[in-house]
Amino acid sequence: MSAFANAASAEWVKLRSVRSTAVTLSVFAALALGFGWLIGGSVEDAFYNGDTLSATFMGLLVAQLVLVTFAVSSVGSEYSTGTIKAALAAVPSRGRLFAAKMAAVGAAVAAAVLPVELAAFAIVQSRAGAGAVPWTAWETVESLLGGWISMTLLCVFAAAIAVMTRSTVWTLAILLPILFLSGQGLGNLDPIRPVVQYFPDQVGMVVMHMTIPGDPQFGRDYGAWTGIAILVAWTAAALAGGWFAMRRRDA
Amino acid sequence: MIEVSNLTKRYRGGTAVDDLTFTVEPGRVTGFLGPNGAGKSTTIRLILGLDRPTSGSAMIGGRPYGSIERPLTAVGALLEAGDLHPTRTVREHLRWLARSNGIGERRIGEVLEATGMSGAARKRAKTLSLGMKQRLGVAAALLGDPGVLVLDEPVNGLDPEGVVWIRTLMKRMAAEGRTVLVSSHLMAEMALTAEHLIVIGRGRLLADVPTEAFVASHSGASLEEAFMRLTSESVEFRAGGAR
């Protein structure tokens, strides 16, 4: 196996072998499916207007917070427990270790999100009765695919930030309020929307079918695939920062 | 062989390692001594490429640590034994290390056996005693069957049986032709284990001599007394009355 494959395989063992991985990913699944069940019962209400995709992603947007916590703590715990020293002694190439870590976190999140997202959508659909939409409609495929990609990217983004701060607490303290609480509220305020609408969580909402272009209050200036491109840019910037931080600093 | 040449590490607050030059030869146990804050751990971190030197170099077998492919097969290191994820088991800790360097699964069983940790393989790190964590640290260091061993305070927390075990292990490793560098502040232990001593104080080299010669040159005093005399100028922290 190549040196990178060895490093990535080691990172995968690390993720798998700590209890918090199973706990956080289970909580993510339980939240997403539970919300799907609850919200699925009210798809006919005015708020969702029979839109099963919106109802699905409402739950996933909340559950996403747990997913981000998983991604951040998987990096942060390496620093808080001191295992980063053993990791750097085993894989002295900083760039290789960083790439392996990001790849493992991204793969774990991607593997967790896809089945949960599909199951949540299936639950909402089964509860929607006549409101159910065809699985093969392009809008359905596009939204589910977009949701999968954007949640994975957001977690890699958060994990890369954690490499820069080297702390679970600091990363969550920065990311949760800015990106997930104020962002979702503040993104609707006209004076700051032109800027805030490009924050990663806002982009995620567009990609995940939570806003429709042209909506006077929730509408954004870009569509789903442009949104994914914006998220890729955010993630790339965070990866560059994390890579730089890891190369520059002492362990 | 470990070659440290003009190694210097400065931090914003001061100098931790100051123009240090020494060689650790294979085939014998080399003790690395110095008072607290002398720069032992920083030197070891520099040797392992964890910190970057301000100037100078540390080479292992003629190469900087960072350029060694599959470094665990060349150098085994025990740093802080407590640096473990609390909910990861002993076996899984060794497994990720093994995977990172392409070391086979079978070797995990062997080092568990060699360190007396086979019975604890499924224990989570948070349930281990300090002595067991030290044994796990030694198991991790032996994983790649390396020619160079660097052990930072390996006897901390070990019971008498463990102390004898690690002493025997280090001597056997050296007798097999490996390079063994062991830091400690337990003089009596070093007198029994190390054939050669490197003593530093305030980041500078104070002595690089065979243990016997070191003791003899201080008029036959015990190693402890010889050490105290040599380092008396470079002790940074001392209880009030001793000054």
HADDOCK unambig.tbl for C-alpha pairs under 7 A between the chains (distance, minus, plus):
assign (segid A and resid 6 and name CA) (segid B and resid 99 and name CA) 5.70 0.50 0.50
assign (segid A and resid 6 and name CA) (segid B and resid 100 and name CA) 4.79 0.50 0.50
assign (segid A and resid 6 and name CA) (segid B and resid 101 and name CA) 6.26 0.50 0.50
assign (segid A and resid 6 and name CA) (segid B and resid 102 and name CA) 5.96 0.50 0.50
assign (segid A and resid 7 and name CA) (segid B and resid 100 and name CA) 4.60 0.50 0.50
assign (segid A and resid 9 and name CA) (segid B and resid 99 and name CA) 6.26 0.50 0.50
assign (segid A and resid 9 and name CA) (segid B and resid 100 and name CA) 6.86 0.50 0.50
assign (segid A and resid 10 and name CA) (segid B and resid 96 and name CA) 4.41 0.50 0.50
assign (segid A and resid 10 and name CA) (segid B and resid 97 and name CA) 6.64 0.50 0.50
assign (segid A and resid 10 and name CA) (segid B and resid 99 and name CA) 5.03 0.50 0.50
assign (segid A and resid 10 and name CA) (segid B and resid 100 and name CA) 4.90 0.50 0.50
assign (segid A and resid 11 and name CA) (segid B and resid 96 and name CA) 6.99 0.50 0.50
assign (segid A and resid 13 and name CA) (segid B and resid 96 and name CA) 5.53 0.50 0.50
assign (segid A and resid 14 and name CA) (segid B and resid 96 and name CA) 6.15 0.50 0.50
assign (segid A and resid 17 and name CA) (segid B and resid 88 and name CA) 5.58 0.50 0.50
assign (segid A and resid 17 and name CA) (segid B and resid 92 and name CA) 6.30 0.50 0.50
assign (segid A and resid 18 and name CA) (segid B and resid 87 and name CA) 5.40 0.50 0.50
assign (segid A and resid 18 and name CA) (segid B and resid 88 and name CA) 5.05 0.50 0.50
assign (segid A and resid 19 and name CA) (segid B and resid 87 and name CA) 5.95 0.50 0.50
assign (segid A and resid 81 and name CA) (segid B and resid 83 and name CA) 5.54 0.50 0.50
assign (segid A and resid 81 and name CA) (segid B and resid 84 and name CA) 5.86 0.50 0.50
assign (segid A and resid 81 and name CA) (segid B and resid 85 and name CA) 5.66 0.50 0.50
assign (segid A and resid 82 and name CA) (segid B and resid 83 and name CA) 4.67 0.50 0.50
assign (segid A and resid 82 and name CA) (segid B and resid 84 and name CA) 6.78 0.50 0.50
assign (segid A and resid 83 and name CA) (segid B and resid 83 and name CA) 5.31 0.50 0.50
assign (segid A and resid 83 and name CA) (segid B and resid 84 and name CA) 5.76 0.50 0.50
assign (segid A and resid 83 and name CA) (segid B and resid 85 and name CA) 6.98 0.50 0.50
assign (segid A and resid 85 and name CA) (segid B and resid 50 and name CA) 6.94 0.50 0.50
assign (segid A and resid 88 and name CA) (segid B and resid 50 and name CA) 6.77 0.50 0.50
assign (segid A and resid 89 and name CA) (segid B and resid 48 and name CA) 6.43 0.50 0.50
assign (segid A and resid 89 and name CA) (segid B and resid 50 and name CA) 6.94 0.50 0.50
assign (segid A and resid 90 and name CA) (segid B and resid 71 and name CA) 6.23 0.50 0.50
assign (segid A and resid 90 and name CA) (segid B and resid 72 and name CA) 5.97 0.50 0.50
assign (segid A and resid 90 and name CA) (segid B and resid 97 and name CA) 6.77 0.50 0.50
assign (segid A and resid 90 and name CA) (segid B and resid 100 and name CA) 6.42 0.50 0.50
assign (segid A and resid 90 and name CA) (segid B and resid 101 and name CA) 6.79 0.50 0.50
assign (segid A and resid 91 and name CA) (segid B and resid 100 and name CA) 6.89 0.50 0.50
assign (segid A and resid 92 and name CA) (segid B and resid 66 and name CA) 5.14 0.50 0.50
assign (segid A and resid 93 and name CA) (segid B and resid 66 and name CA) 6.63 0.50 0.50
assign (segid A and resid 250 and name CA) (segid B and resid 50 and name CA) 6.04 0.50 0.50
assign (segid A and resid 250 and name CA) (segid B and resid 51 and name CA) 4.57 0.50 0.50
assign (segid A and resid 250 and name CA) (segid B and resid 52 and name CA) 6.43 0.50 0.50
assign (segid A and resid 251 and name CA) (segid B and resid 50 and name CA) 5.22 0.50 0.50
assign (segid A and resid 251 and name CA) (segid B and resid 51 and name CA) 6.11 0.50 0.50
